[in-house]
Amino acid sequence: MQRLPFQRIKSGDAEIVYWSIGDGPPVILLHPFPVNHEFWLPVAERLATRYRVVLPDLRGHGDSGVGEGPATMEKHAADIARVMDDAEIGRAPLVGVSIGGYTLFEFWRNHRGRVAALGLFNTKAPADGPQARAGRLQAANDVLERGAEPFFESMVPKVLAKTTREMRPDVVDGTLRMMRKMSPEGVAQVQRGMAARPDSVETLKTINVPTLLVTGDEDAMTGVNEAELMRQHISGSQLRVIPKAGHYSPWEQPEEASRLLRHFLDGL
């Protein structure tokens, strides 16, 4: 595969790296935790025939630095605004998976004038409950004590559909390869940031741009119920379910994810 041009920029106390592919109207794709921009490449290559696709590594992931303290949604959103400034993008559709979606809720609260449309994949609006929050904070401590490999291996059955794990060893291997680019410190500070994220259910009611909601039929982490909650609260939003896909639906089924996203973007 071709090497994509990338940029390194300073955002707050962290260095953020982003890649670009294609020419045309811009669209920004945000990956899930704990992987990086490569997650979107199979989709980005299909979109790049018509769009300029911008692929950041979120703070603490891949080649981007984590900075000091928890990687909060506020920091992630500010980083994306900096990426857009550097890429000379005033307003664009933004698409996020999981933590990418959490970041977009925060981005909407702070920079809604820069959002032309939203794609919310495999994500959810509610904040963590006490048990989930405690689990994240414990996982953060564990990776610092024992290293990140056991954590990454424990994530695979959570983020990939049973179908994917049984039929696509290449996708499983690629998932672990991306995860292993993240340091224990990165994992810990991103987990702490997610544990502290605000509830975004009320925010949903304020979203007034075209919104595509996508989940996988085997997504054990967010799934159809969370997507349906968003659909009920975001006026005019459309919900699609990708078959034989889990929490990483665009990575597991890039052809179908590309088709849905391309149809949505072309209609804006």
Buried (B, 14 or more C-beta within 10 A) or exposed (E): EEEBEBBEBEBBEBBBBBBBBBEEBBBBBBBBBBBBBBBBBBBBBBBBEBBBBBBBBBBBBBBBBBBEEBBBBBBBBBBBBBBBEBBEBEBBBBBBBBBBBBBBBBBBBBBBEBBBBBBBBBBBBEBBEEEEBEBBBEBBEBBBEEEBEEBBEEBBEEBBBEBBBEEBEEBBEBBBEBBEBBBBBBBBBBBBBBBBBBEBBEBBEEBEBBBBBBBBBBBBBBBBEBBEBBBEBBEEBBBBBBEBBBBBBBBBBBEBBBBBBBEBBEEE
